[in-house]
């Protein structure tokens, strides 16, 4: 087993691991203590979290916790570069905040969850996760992804315990719709199965990374079960489009209450207006802070 740590003082703006992985951005991490989303506090915890990463073709378990000014990690591989990629540890949070308009709700959210970073999930896993997100609470979306792992994913033994990798496109494509329904996906089951077939056949969601933003969003909507909001989630939380603002229920409510002039009556125009209102280049960061702040019952 390999072990290491990253000093949080070396990260511009620091990090709050709990807020980052429990804020509805990613459903690919789990808490070793089984308390994901169940703590009263949504900030600053020191629990162990785990996910799996691909090391070539073989999946590897990565465990990490935040304690005593460090991110401490354990894995069967050198996890440092994976952590830096998945948790966007090179983002300068101070510079991002300085580039964000100082609206009151954004300031309150940024103060409450200082150190929360965006994630950079693998594109296929992010795509499937957010297809499953329609009309679902974050805890339920998370449990669906864990069910997919446990039932369909490759077993990975680490430190005397069995974990499961997230299923590959080929594994999901070969799974029947009825099996996916039995795992709790409901009407989303055929969307997941057909999208996995598309990816397994060579249609790559990661190709959107090299496109202009609105072209990239349109590209992702070719996948079954993907509308503009899901596409924006994948762009923001996987493909480095930090300007993306997914217009979910929480953000629509935020627009109505705090930024009514950004409501243009349709997704595309409202998206452009709220991106500009939230500062353009890093609008997705502002959106994520506000989403987590409101979902956690702070207002």
N, C-alpha and C positions, 0 to 999 in steps of 0.2 A: 504493500500500500504506500502511495506517495502522499505527502502532506505538505502544506505550505500556508502562507498567509500574505495578505496585502494590507499595508498600513492605510487606514482610511484617511489619515492626514495628508497622504500623497495624492488624494483624489480631489480635483477642483470642485468645491462645493460639498465634499463628503459623500456619504451614502447612508440611506436607511434601507437595509435589506428587507425588513418586514413589509414596509410600505410598498416597496418596489414589486415584490412578488405576490402580495395579497391585495393589489389594487385593481384587479380586473383587467390587467393588460395581458397576462399570460396565465394559461391553465395547465402548464407543463411542469410546474414545480409542485412538490408536496412537502408537508411538514412531517418530520419523523414522529412527533408526538400526537399526530392525528387531529390537531386543533386548527387546521386551516380555516380561516374566516370566522372562528368561533370565539376568539378572545374579545373582551370588551375594548381593549386598546388595539388600535390599528397602526401603532407607531413604535419603533425602537426596540422590538423584542430581540431575544438572543437564541431563539429556537434553531435547531438544525433543519435545513431544507435540502431536498435532493431533486435531481433531474437526471436524464441520461443524455449523452452526446455521442455523436458518431466519430470514432477514431479510425478513419478509413471505413471499412465495411462493418467493423465490429463496434457495437454500442458499449459505452463505459458509463458507470455511475459517477456522478459528481455530487458531493455533499458539501454544504457551506453553512456557516453561521457567522453572526457578527457579535464580537465580544472583545472588551478591553481595547477598543480602538483599532481592531483588526477584523478583516474578513478571513476566517480560518477555513481551510478546505481540506478535503480528503478525497482521493480518487485512486484508480489503478493507473492513471496517466498523469502527465503534467497538466493540471487543470487551470493554471494561471491564464493562458491565452483564451481558453474557453469562457472563463468568468468575465474577462475583460470584454469579450465580444457580446456575450449574452446579456450582460448587465450594463453595457455601454459605459464602462468605467472611464473611458477617455473623454466623455462629454464634460464640458466646463459648465457646471450648473450655475455658477455665479455669473458668468457671461450671458448665459441663456436668460437668467432672471433679469439682468440689466437690459436685455433686448426686448423684454416683454412689457407691454403697457401696464401701468400701475393701477388698474381697476381694483376696487375694494375687494371684491370676492376673490380675485386672483391673488391679491396680496395675503388675504387671510388663509387661503388654501396653501400657498407657498410657505407661509410661516408655520402652519400646522404640520406639514409633512416635509419639512426641510430635509434634503438629502434623497428624496425619492427620485429615482431615475426611470427613464423609459427602458423597456426590454428590447432585445433583438432576437426574437424566436426564429427557428428554422421556418422557411416559407410554407412548406406543405403542412406541417403541424399547426402553424398559425391559421392557415386556410381552413382546415378541418375544425379547429377549435371554434372559430368565429361563425362557421356555418351552423354549429351546434348552439350558438348563443342567442338565436332568435327567441324573444319572449321568455327568457330564462334568467334567474338570479345567478350571481357569480358562483355561489356554492354548488348549484346544480350543474352549471357548465363544467366546473372543475371535476365533479364526480363522474360525469360522462367520459371525460378524457381519461380519468384513472381506470374506469371500467374498460375502455378500449385497450389501454396498456395491459391490464391484468389478464384479459381474456385473449387478446390477439397478438400482443407484443412478444418479442424474443426475451427469454429469461436471461438475466445477467446476475451472476453471483458476485457479491462484493462483501468482504469482511464478515463472512459467515452467514450472510442473509441473501435471500432471493429478491431481486427487483425485476422490473419489466421495462424494456424499451418501448417507446411509442411505435405503433405499427407502421410499417412502410406502406407506400402507395400500393404496392403489389399485394400485400397482406390484406389491406382494406378492400381492394378491388375484388379479391377472391372471396370475400365474406358475403353471405347472403343478406338481403334486406331484412329478412325476418330475424336473423341473429342480431343485427344492429338494433332493431326495434326492441328485442329482448334486453338489450343493454341500456335501454332507457332513452334512445334517440328519438323515438316517436316518428312524427312525419318528416323529421330531418334525415331519417335512415336512407331513403333513396338518393337524397342530395349528396350525402357523404359517399355512398357507394359509387355513384356515377362520376362524381368529381375525382375520386381515387382512380377510377378507370381512365379518366382523361390524363391524369398526371402519369400514371403507369405507362400509358401509350405515348408519352413524350411531350405533352403540353405542360410547360414548366411555369409555375407561378413566379419563380425568381426572375424570369425574363422581364417582368415589369420594372425591375430595378433600373434598367437602362433607358426608360422612357420618360417623357415629360409627365408631370403629375397627373393631369386629367386624362391623358392617353393611358397612363398606367392603370388608373381606376377603371376605365372602360375595358381595358384588356382583362382585368380580373373578373369582370362581370360575366365573362363567357363560361365560368365554372358554374355548375349546377348548384342553385341555392345561394348564389352570391349576388346581392344587390349593392347599391352604392355604399351603404353604411358598413357592411361586412368588408367590402373592398378597401374602404378607408382604414378599417382596423388592421388589415393585413399590411397595408402600405406603411402605417405608422409604427406598428409593433413588430415588424419583421424586415421591411425593405428600405428603411432609412429615409422615408418621406416625413420629416419632422414637421412639415407644414400641414399635414393631413388632420382634419377635425371630424371624426365620426359623429354623425348627428343622431345619437341615440336619445332615449327618453330624457335622461338627465341633462344632456346638453340642450335639448329643445326647451326644457323647463328653464335652464339658465338663460337662454336667449330671450324667452318671454319675459323673465323677471328683470334681467340686468342689461340686456343688449337688444331691445325690441327692434331697433332700426336695422338689425342684421337679418330679420325675418323677411325673406323675399317670396315666400309662398311656394317654393319648390326646392328640391335638394341642391341642384347644381348652383343656383344663384345664392341661396342661403349659405352654402359651403364657401363660396368665394367671399361673401360679405363677412362671415364670422372669422375666416382665416385672416382677413385684413384687420378686423377689430382686435384680434388676439396677437397681432404682431407679425403675421406673415411667416417668416422662416421657421420660427419655433412655436407656431400656434398649437401644434399637437402636444407640446409639453404643458402649456397653459391649460388646455382642455383636460389633460389627464389629472393634473392637480385638482381642478375644479370637480371633475367626476368623482374622484376618491373622497374629496372633502364633503361633498353633498351626500354621497352614498353612505358615508360613515356617520351621518346624522349630525353634522356640525351646524346645520342651519335649519 
